């Protein structure tokens, strides 16, 4: 069983400790390492199961079926960490319900919140977040999808790609250029139901850790005025506010993968024969295990500090969230690589847990702000603080 001593840290309270233990027991009883052939069906089933068990209630505010009055980053991080230890696909299903509804929770009208959030919490609606474009990834200011104002609302033209839950989502939170100002300041957010005329799923994308991923196109897609989410021209700020919350949880998912890799490697070296002893008796192995333990604990401290700063202190945590995501995702890659090495040939055999972890963790260093972007964020925050 993974180390749970971190639940006693002062960054967490009794509700988090109970959540961690209860979810761990649920995961052990309901999740497996099986690799489903039908990823779409598996994700739909996971969303329904997570909703029925009440875990998706942590993705929305209490007024709309949630647990906390406001989104609690520490709870979201703890859930993602725990799910990721058991199933990368389960973590994905949970994460997208949060990311795909987060902007509505933060900025939606009362009607928008009541129309979407209770169904997200119950697992009745599958959510998605459509920001990335074929020529615009981290550089949101280069966005080309446009939203042209009309007498009755907006007409959308353009494309989005690498959209998680693309093809199975019931709705998308879409970002498009409305042109109030150049660059990132002229972007707005919209809610788009999946059956809206003019929206098409034009490509399903296969990646090394399979999950629903697609390219979407919008051709003369008409939206009513009520589809606008938040203020016109403030879509970039809305996207960043949403990512500020969920970026910490990406690090938490990486931490879950790293904990699982450490557990698998520890169990392996204790029984793998090496000469008269086991691999665990080898000084080089012990050195690698020490490095893995250090990386896991450091990531956990950064992640739950970032959550605590926002949840308890009420402070914006852009710097701390960037630190948590950067370190946790980069170090998880190293922890898992060490685990694969300890398994030898078994470590690269399809179906082995560490082989699956090796594929699962790689994308986390790219999405919701690549590692290179996090370094820019951290440096800019540091320089701004040093000037005061």
N, C-alpha and C positions, 0 to 999 in steps of 0.2 A: 504493500500500500504506500502511496506517495506520502512524503512528509507533510503533516498538517499542522506542525507547530506554529507556522506563521499566523494561524487563526488567532493566536493569543497576543499578537502584536497590538500596540495601542492605536494603530491606524484603523483598526476594525472594532466593532462593538458586538454585543451579544447577538443581535439580529443577524449579523454576518456569520458569526460562528455557527448558529443554527442552520442558516442557509447552506453553508459549506458542507456540513455533515449530512443534511437531508438530501441535497442534490447529489452528493457522492453516492449515497445509498441508492437513489433512483437510477443514476447512470449505470451502476453495477448490475441492476436488475433489468434495465431496459435497452442498453446500448451494447454494441458488439463491434469487433474488428472486421466484420464481413464487408466485402467490397461489392455493392449492389451493381447489377447490370443496367438497371433503369434508374439513372441518377435523378431524373425529373420526378418520378414516382416516389423515390426514396426521400427526396426533399419535401415533397408534399406531405408524406406520412410523418416526417420528423416535425414539421411545423404543426401539424394537427396534434401530435403526441405532446410536444412541448406546451402547446396551448391548453390541452386537456389537463395536464399535470400542474398548470399554474405558473410555469417558469416564464412564459412570455409576458406575464403581468408586470414584470420588472422593466419592460421596454416602454411602458407608457405611464403617464401620471395617474394618481389615484382617482381623480375625478372622472376618468374614462376607463376604469376597470383595472388600473394599476395598483401597485403595492405602496409606493412612496408618493408623497405630495409632488415632488419633483424627481426627475431621473437621478438615481443614486449611482454614481460612477463605480464606487467600490463593489456594489452588488452586481452590476453589469460585468465588471472585471472578474469577480469571483466566479460567476456563472460561466463565462467564456473559458477561464482557466480550467475549470472542472470538466466542462464538456469536451474541451480539446484533448484532455488526457485520455478520454475514452473514445472519441470519434471526431475527426476533423469535419465530417459532413454535418454532424449535429451542431458543432460550434458555428459553422457557416450558416445553417438554417436560423439559429438564434440571432446571430450577429446582424443578418440582413433584415430581420424584423425590427431590430432597433435602429439601424442606420436608415432604413427606408421609411421609418415613421418619425425619426428624431426631429426633422425640420418641421413637421406638422405639430409635434408636441411643443416645440419652442415658439413657433410663429403663426400657427394656423388660427383661423377664426373659430369661433365656438361651433359653427355648423360644420366646418371641415374636421375639427377634432372629433365631434360626435359621429360623423359619417364614417371615419376610418379607424380611429384608435381602438374602440372596443373590439372591433373585428380582428385587428392585429393582435391584441392581447389574448383573444380566444383562439387564435390560429385559424380563423375563418378567411382572412385575407392575407395573401402573400405580398410583401412589400419589396420595393426596389428603389435604388438611388442612381439616377442617370446623369452623370457629370462628365465622364471621360469621352473624348471624341477621337476620331482617327488621326487628326493632326494636333490634338490638344490633350495632353495628359496632365502633368504637374503644372503646366503653364495655362491656367484657366483663362488668363487674359486673351489667349489666342482662340477662344471659343468661336465657332462659326455658325452653329445652329441659331437661327433667328426666330424671334416672336414678333410678328408685325401686328400692330394695333389696328382693330377694325371697329365699326360702329357697335358690334355686339360682343366683342371680346378680342381674341388673338388668332392669328394664323401662324403655325409653326412649320418651318422647313429646315431640314438638316439631318444629322446622323449622330448617334452615340455608339460607342463600342466598348467591349470588355465590361458589359453591364451584368453584374451578378443578379441572378434570378430572371435574367432576360429570357422570355419565352414561357415562363410559368407564373410570373407576377400577376397579381390582380390590378395593381396600379404602380405607377412610377412617379417619383419626385424628380421632375425634369428641370434642368437649368438651361436657359436660352438667352441670347443677346436681344435686349429690347432697345438698346442704343441711347439711353439717357446721357451717357458719358463714354469716353473711350476706355478701352481696356476692361479691367475687371469691374469697374464701377457701373457699367451699362448692362449688367446681367440680372435677370429675374428668375424666380422659382415658380414652378407650376405643379399642380397635381393632375396626372393624366391617367384615366382608367384604361386598362389594357385593351378594351374593345372599342376604343375611340377610332372613328374612321380616319384614315390617313396615317395611322401608326402600323408599321410592319416590322416583323422580326425577319431580317434578311439573311442572317448567318448565325449558326450556332458554332461556338468556338470551343475546341477541345484543348484542355491544358493538362499539365502533368499531375495535378491533383484534381480529378474530375468533379465539377459542380456545374449547375446551370449557368451558362455564360453566353451572351449574344451581342450581335450588332443590331441596333434599331435604326430605322429610317422614318422620317416624318415628311410627308408630302402634302402640302396644303391642308394640314391638320387643323381643324377649327376647334378652339376652346372657348368656353364662356368666360365672362369676366370673373366669375366665382372660382375659376381654376387657379387664379393668381394666388401664390402662397407668400404671405408677408408683403412688404412694400415693393413696388416696381422699382427696378434699378438697384435693389439691395440683395440680389440673389447670391452674389459672391460672399457677402458677409454672412448670409444665412447658411451657405455651405460650410464656411469656416467655423461658424458657431456649432454646427452639427458635428463636424470632424473633431473639434476641440473636446467634445464629450466622448466620442467613440474611438479616437486615436489611442487613448490609454488602453482601451480594451483589446486593441490589436496586439499590443505588447502582452496583455494577459493571455491571449490565445497562444502566442509564441511560448510564453512561460509554461502553459499546460503541455505543449508538445515537448518542451525541454525536460519537464519533470518526468513525463512518461519515458523519454529516452534514457534519462538517468536511472530510473527504476529498472528498465529492461537491461541496461548495461550492467548494473550492479548484480542483478540476479544471474546474468550470464557469466561474469568473471568469477563468481563464487563456485561455479560447478565446472567451468572449462579447465581441463587438465593442462598443466604446463610443467613438464619435468616431473619432479617429485611432489609438486604442490598444485596450486591452481593459478589461474591468471591473476586473481586478486592478490596473491602473494608477491607479484612482480612490482618492483619499485616504479617502473615506468607507468604501469597501469594505475597505481596508486596516485601518481602525480597527475595523470589525466582525470581521474575521478575527483581529485581535489579541485582542479580547474573547473570541472563541471558543476560541482557543488557551489563554488564561489559565484559562478555566472548565474546560477538559478537564484540564489539568495539575493544577489545584487539586483537582479531584474525585479524580484518580488518587492524589495524595498522601494525601488523607484516607482513601480506601478501603484502600489497602495498609498504611497506618499502623494502622488499626483491626484489620486481620487480623493484622499482626505483633504487636500488643500482646497479642492472645489466644493466637496460635499459639506465639510465642517467649517472651514474658514471662510467659505463664500468668495474665494479669490479666483480670478481667471488663471488657468494653469497651462497656458500655451507652452511655456518653456519646459515645465515639468512633464507635460504629456509628451512633448517631443523627445525629451531625455529618456522617458520610459519606453516609448516605441522603438527608438533607435537602438538602445542597449539591448532590450529584450529580444527583438527580432534578429539583430546581428549575432548576439551571443547564443541564441537558440540554434541558429544554423551551425555554430561551432560545436555546441554540446551534442547535437544529433550526429554530426560528422564523426565525432569521437566515438559515439556509441556504435555507429556502423563499423568503424575500424575494429572495435573490440569484438564484434560478431564475425569478422572475417568474411568469407564467402557467403555465409548466411545473411549478412547485413545488406547485401545487394540482391537478394533473392526475392522475387515478387511474392507478396503475401506475408513477408516478415514484418513485424510491427515497426522496426527501425527503418526499413525501406520505405514504408508508407509515410512515416514521419519526415523522412528526407525529402520526399516530394511535397508534402503538405506545407512545410515551413517556408519554402522558397518564395512564394508569392507575397508573404507578409512583409518582406523588405521593400516591396514595390507599391502595393496599394495603400490608399489613404495617406499618401505622402511618402515617397521613396526615401531611403536612408539619406541620400544626398540632400534632399529637401529638408529633412529634419536637422541636419547639420547647419544649414543656412539659417533656419529658424532659431536654433540654439545660439549661434554666433551673434545674430542680430539682437536677440534679447539680452545677451551678455553685454554687448557693446552699449546698448541703450541704458542698461542699469549702471554700467561703469561710468557713464557720463554724468550721472546724478550726484 
